[in-house]
Amino acid sequence: MKHGQPDETTAALLELARAHGVDTSIRGWDGVERTVQAETLRGVLTALGVPAGSPEELASSLAEKQSEPWRRLLPPTLVAREGSELDVAVHVGTGQSVTVSVLAEDGSRHPVPQRGDWSDPRNIDGRSVSRASYVVPADLPLGWHTLLAESAGETARSTLVVTPERLQTTQALAGQQSWGLMAQLYSVRSSRSWGIGDFADLADLAAISGAQYGAGFVLVNPLHASEPAPPVEPSPYLPSSRRFFHPLYIRVEDILEYAYLPAASRTVVENLAATLQPANLDTERLDRDSSYAAKLTALELIHQVRRSPAREHQFEVFRREQGPGLEDFALWCALTERFPADSPEWLLEPTGPRGPFAALHRDELADRVTFHCWLQWVCDHQLETAQRAATDAGMGIGVVHDLAVGVQRHGSDAWTLHDVLAQGMTVGAPPDMFNQIGQNWSQPPWHPGRLADSGYAAYRDMLRSVLRHAGGVRVDHILGLFRLWWIPEGAGPGDGTYVHYDHEALIGILALEAQRAGAIVIGEDLGVFEGWVREYLAERCIFGTSILWFERDNGVPFAPERYRQQCLTSVNTHDLPPTAGYLAGDHVALRESLGLLGRPVDEERAADAAEQEAVLALVRERGLLPVSGTPVGIQETVEALHAFTALTPSSLLGVALVDAVGERRTQNQPGTMNEYPNWRIPLAGPDGVSVLIDDLPGNTRFASLIRAMKLGDRVGADAVADPTLGYPRRVVDNRSRNPSTKECSS
């Protein structure tokens, strides 16, 4: 550094990082700007496939970045908005003619005219290349099309995606309000469960909350696939695959072929169920491994039952529809059953489903591949049944799935999709107010360049699977579709930097697939983010997320009128204790015991108490709690806080099932792995007794909470029924909404 300026090598590193969308400085949650370490920048660039070691490599990589577009006739992928033209840069040898057209999804052909003259030529690898702009017409339909450019006997093809300007499904909720349950499905058991909540329990939960309590949706944790056999990862946010589902959630007895089991096999299954069902009353720890092992034994017996011709045809159609992605996932499952994760066979180059290791065993393991494909078919059927149960119960939305941020480093997606994932990196979050040392989620990130080169196929297929039988999807950490916190493997969670993605492509494709599925999209937009991001999401009609305790302006809690309309508003989230525990300061005590606080515990407790009191004072102002100093019970306070959310203009209100039944224990403590039993807490009431789905229709605490929300709902609004979007709903006056966030409009 000279005179406060970086030296030439450092300046070249910074320029190269910025050229590849890598942030070179970070403004933290505390407002302080920090320079990213050179070591971090080099590590990230290496993971992107960009040499950045010596000064010569830096210079060469910079030149390559500038020349790269000129080597392509067309960009690899283009994303347009419906009703808008799109300029495309076309590069050909100087003097050569080129014809550009669109081959639409329906087979029709559309000419793409040139706009403007050819540029001055540039020497690329000893060849004179010129550039011109062509304009994709604005009248193309929504969908996945192909852009073609033909020049001098060469034909280039690019993926062209036309996406909605605004997501119509979410836009249709403007001026309406509906509430729904938020539940961790694995923890919600019935008397028929095998120790873990399952797809049939989801159907029953939806039916009860919809038909009896008037819920419009039920939001569940990610149901993504984990390991194919025990032991399995307990976190639903650290899956093996985000495209496929976890057979742990299958209700064995609901499979049609169960009725045709031979007597001996049926006895085995019945004994397995009888052995595990007492665990439904266990309130200490969930035992996924025992439940999954028993279910796999039962499922293998049922799989041996010969399917009817109609059922066999349905299964084969499912396999064809899911294509190579399903077959590769099933092959990984079969290989994983035989070869541990540290077996050297997994390292044979090239790795992945097209490598020699896969080829050597694909035929040999064909029967196990079929079994794992069949498990996914069963999951698909039972998810379809759950969504139908929800809508039959009057839910306007139904089941809302949760999409995790990423996958395990040694899971199925990491193997089958390794070409579009960045190696040597994990993702997480920088330090923030609630997690002051940052978070490392131990997940490999999408490689932004390779994802675009592939036409975003893996991303699209994942979304289609999650949305296949859903009324909506919650995208965990949707901010990661704009920029994601990359951490070099072995570094601390605070020693990373942001890598930027083509958010126009990722958000556009998300909106397209959701609109085609008739589903809404909720983005979890909490944490450190740039202000324009929320405005962008609102303009595309992607819902945000508001948590009562976090909605503040310079430390002052928002009045209910300032909440966003396009939002899922709730009192808490699965990363906080249930409201009863939060009011008691359990989150502070737990983080202090785990060494996760960035300041003395007394300061943390005082700050937390002051923040809670500021919210409760506002609740009192609205007449939902008696004046300060009057004794108030925990349940009354919990109900008042939920009634407060009903005063907001938010279209969606979330009620955590743990709050509805009086649970107090934390489901997940961010920043921990095995230090706390994350994702292993069964649903119980304040008395420590297990709460089953069977108990919910007569649960007085649940009914009282919903009544309290309707009481708050009647303040300043008239209740109305809307059979197309769920009941009960109300018309909402949005004139006093938060002015800092734009809303989508027709």
C-alpha angles and dihedrals in degrees: 000000000000125000090347092307125114118253119251095267093049091045090052091049091051092047092049092048093051091047089058095047096259117141115234096193132031132209106208131210088268091059094247117136114225130187115235113240117255089232090058092048092050091048093051093046090050090052088052089054094252117134108228107159112099127031088252091055091049092052093045093048092050091052091047092052091054094046099041098088091049091060092061125075087209136009111261097243134012126193120198133179121240111264095016132101120236126210115222125195111224121193123198138155110284111272095015121125122232135193118206126193143153122242101203127215090254093054097257121134125226126189118234112210128211119252116203133346130303116273126242109283123261126206108241116178090333093311126111109235129183132194132217134175120240123189124225107216120253096228098071115124124243113276150070112312137166125242112210129197119184120192134154093347093311122115120197122194128200132181111249116194120190109200134188117272086218130011103249097199092060093038089058090066094063111125093015132097131206134168130216143180122259110207142170097227097202089060095049108085135174131200088267097051123108094233093290129072112255144187092279089053088052090054091050093046090052093046094050097043092043103042100033105028102028099241117167097204145002119221116203136186119266110293093198123146120272129184114330092237137016136320094060132182108260096211113090086200093063102058132164092229133010093197098058134050137245114256087206086085095057116118099222097202093055094065108106094227091058088082090060099051115130112254095255093050092045090054090053091053093045090051091050090052092047090051094051103037095078086065088069087078095048110110099180108073137347115238106208094168096059092045093048094046091052093046092050090053090051094043093053089055092049091046089060091061110102111248122226116254090256093051092045090052091051090051093050091048089053091052092049093047093050091046127181092342092068093043092051092048091049091048090053089051091051093047092047090055089058105032124047118229092257095053112125091229090077089062097058108126127270091035124201135058094312095052129100094261091059094042092051094057105028096094095037092054096041093119093052090045088055090049093053091046088052091052089056090049090053090049089050093052094048093047089051089052092050093052091047090051089053096051092041087057090058100264111150092202106020124185116016113198125210119230113209121223096243148328142265117285091236100034135108098277091046088057102038096039100035091124091067098039126085115241125219093027137096128192131231141127133284120243113292139170095280099035103036097180095047129240135268112199094186093229129131114238129231111266100236096209098045091044089057091044089056093052091248088280096148091048092048094048091049092052093047092053095048092046096043095099102013139106090207147348131228110210109213111223094358086181085079089073086066102036132346130206107242119198121192109237109266095023126111119262091253093053097076138089140216121269115197126226133199094267092179088063098040097044092041093053090046090053092046095052093043092050091049089050093047090239135137124232125223117189120205095222100172127127132037111350142147113261096237092059095075091047091051092050091048092051089053090048095246110149120235131212127246124188114198095228094050102047102103143134113212089339095310115118116242118254108239092254090063095061118107121262094213093061149101102230121192140158095241147358136226089262090064130060116265110277094264089056093043092054088053092052094246091147092059094047092048095048091046091053090050096047094245099129121105094202137034113297093238090058091047092050092048093049092047092049091050092049092049092047091052090057094043091050089057090049089053091050088059091054094247094119131030120258119290114282095034111117111252127184124232093246092051090051093048090051092048092053091052091046087054091058088054089062091063123092090237112135093216127044119191124210115191110224089223088061092046093057099033101252114162106184123104116249095201137010110201115226094038136095113177097350088090129025094251117187092005101094114114120219112265139158129245089274091060093248119134115260113216128194086245088066098051100083089061099034105127094193091055092048092047093052093051091047089052091053091051089051090055089043091061092059107102096345140077118234115235136173121236111184092191095058104029136274137295100035134151138204109250128209105224098180094107098043123137104294093205094071126063118223127215117253138185 
